[in-house]
Amino acid sequence: MGTQAVYDRIGQRYTTTRRPDPRIAAAILRALGNAESVLNVGAGAGAYEPVGPSVVAVEPSWQMIRQRPGGATPVIQACAETLPFKTKTFDAALAVLTLHHWSDWRAGLGEMKRVAHRLVLFAFAPGDLARFWLTEAYFPEIVELERSRCPSVADVAHELGTCRVENVPIPHDCVDGFLAAWWRRPEAYLDPGVRAGISGLARFDPRVVERGVARLASDLEAGAWDRRFGHLRSVDALDAGYRLVVSP
């Protein structure tokens, strides 16, 4: 199933839990630097989109486009792999937590390199998912899914050539409800509304999700989660494998 079809199905209430976290937003803006014209690829509902007259968004899913706020950046319904712009149109191209949804991530990066002078990618390292408590203990199926569809950060860096990679620790009170955002608030994963905003859970067989949720609920009630992972409740930020890749 392509990106457009996936988000037309699961993205109907995406903005309920997926709001930009100001600390992550600040890191992205620093990476964009002095870029005046910016293309936001796989823009979704517009989270982390810089504000300016020379910002354009590209998004394949109409369900996501319709959730963009009034007065938001102009958006074109298109895919990363076939960007409808001339070469070097933009100072920078931005892609936020979207590479794992593309049908051909190499083609998408090639198109971003073609239309922009600088690339800024906020992505996650799929190999690190195996060490995250949620996927390690309750949803190991997510690890296999993401490894099959998401490039490693090393692969992305190799594809881009000259670039830098920055760790982005996830704060304990992160307001953007992506997969690892609730790492210190395990009870949140029991909420169907929270899970609906996490593509890795929303696109799974409901029976698989129900089994994992039941195990988590049982462990929280019995205190097993706290005995194993309770030390995280006193940690302020966690390196959960999220990275900024900036080129050149």
N, C-alpha and C positions, 0 to 999 in steps of 0.2 A: 504494500500500500504506500503510495507516494505521500510526500509531506502535505500537499494540499488536502488530500482525502483524510489523512490522519487528523489534522487540526480542524477540518470541517466537522469531524465527528467528536473529538474530545475537547475542542477549544471553546465551547459555547459559553462557559463561565470562567474563562481563564483569568480574567482580571480580578476575580474575587480574592485569590491568594497570591497572585503574581504581580507584586508591585516592586519598583526599583528600590533596592537598599542604598541609602545615601553613601555608605562607605565603599561599596562596590562601584557605585556611580562615580565617585571621586577618583578612584583608580583608573576607570575607563577614560574619564575626561583628561587626566594627566597623560595617558598614553596617546590620546588624540592630539595633544599638544596644541600647536597654533593652526591646525587645519581649519580652513574657513568653509570649504565645500566638503560635505560628508555624505556618503551613501551608506544607509543602514540596511544590510542584507539579511533576510529572514527576520524582518523587524517585528513580527507579531503585533501586539497591541501598542508598541511604542516604548516599552521600558528601556531605560538607559539611552534613549535617543537624545543627542544634543539639540539644543534650541538654536535656530538661526535661519536666515532667509535662504541659505544655500545648502540645506539639508533635504535629502530625498530618501524615501523608504521604499524597499521592495519586499513584498510578502505574497506567497502563493495562495494562502487560505483566506477565503472571503469571511469566514467566521471570525478570524483574527482581525481582519481589516475593519469589520463593523464594530469592533470593540474599542477602536482607537478614539481617544477623546476629541471633542469638538475643537477645531483650531489646530489640530496636530499637523505634523509635517505632511506634505503631499506624499501619497503612496501609490505605487504602481503594482498591480497584481502580476507577478512574474517570479521565476525561479532563479536561484543563484547560478545554476549551470548555464543559463542563457540570459545574461543581463542586457537590457535594451539600451545601451549607452555607447557612445564613441570612446575610443581609447584615450586614457588619461583625462577623463572628464572631471574627476574629483581629486581633491587633495588627499582624502583618506576614505577607506571603506571599512565599515565596522560590522562584525558578526558576533552576536551574543547568544551563547548556548543554543546553537542552531546546526552546527556541522553534522551532528549525529542524525539529523533528519534529512540530509540531502541524499539524493539518489547516487550522486557521484561527487564526493567531496573534493577530489583532485580537480575536476572540471570547474567546480564552484570557486575554488581558490585561484585557479587560472584566470577565471573571469574577473575576480576581484583585483588580481594583479594587473590585468589588462586595463581596467577602467579607473584605477586609483594609483596614486604615488606611494601611499602608505597603507598598510593593513593593520587593524587592531582586532584581535580575536579573543573573546572570553570563552574558554572551553574547559572541559574537565578531562583528566587522565583516566581512561576506562580501567586501566590496571589497578588504580588506587581504590576502585569500588570494592574490590575483594577484601579490603582491609577496613571498610566502613561497617560499623556494627549492624546497620539495618540490612545491608545486602549479605553480609557474612552470616548472620544468624537467622534471618527471617525471609529474605528474598534473594537467595543465591541465583535465581533465574535471571535477575536483572543484569548480573555480571556477564553472563553469556550473551544476553541480548545486546548490551552496549559494546562488548568486544567485537561482535559481529558487524555492527553498523557504525562504530565510532573510531576514527583514527587515534592513535596515540599522539601525545604532544610531541614526541620525538619525530614521528612521521610527518606531522604538520610542519615542524621546524625544518626538516629536511626538504620538504616540498617548497617551502618559501625561500630557502637559502639563508641569506644574512638576516638574522632576527634576534630578538632577546625574549627570554621567558621569565615572567615574574610570578611568584607564588601569591595567591589571593586567599588569605585565611578567611574563613567564614565566621562572622561574629555570632555569639550565642543567641542574640535576639534578632537575627536576620529577618527582615520583613518580606523578602522575596522568597516565596515558598517552593523553590526547586528541591530536587531530591534530597540533598544533604543539609538543607537550611534548618531543619528541625532537629539537628543532631543532639542538642541538649534538652529537647522537649519531646521525648519519645511518645508521650500521650497524643501528640498532634497527629501522628500517623494513623491513629484509630478513627480520625474524622474523615468521612467520605468526601467532604468538601476540600480538605487539604489534599487528599489523594488525587482528586480530579484535576488538580493543577500540576501534577507530576506526570509527565508523559510516560516515563518508565513504568509507572503503576497503572495509569489510565488505559494504556493500550494492551495490557496483559489479559489473559483469560481470567474472568472474574473468580473462577474457582481457585486459581493459584493465589490471587490476591487475598481471598477470604481465608485460606489456610495460613498465610503469613500473618495476617492481621489477628487471627485467633491465637496464634502462638505468642505474638507480642502482647496481646491483652492478658493472656494467662500469666505470662512472665512478669508483667507489671503488677498484677494483682497479688501474685505470690512473693514478690520481692526478688525474683530471680534476675530481672534486668538490672536492678540496682546493685545486686551482689557482683555482677559481672562487669557492668558498665557505669555504675554509679559515680565513679571518680570524675566522669565528664561533667557532672552537674556543678562542679566548682571551677571549670575551665572557661575562660573568657572567649577564646577563639580557637578554631580547629582547622588544621591543614587537611582538607578533605579531597585534595587533588585538583582543585580549581586553579586555572592558570590564565594569565594574560600573555598572549603571544603578539609581539609587535614587530613589524617589518616595514621598511628597513630600519 
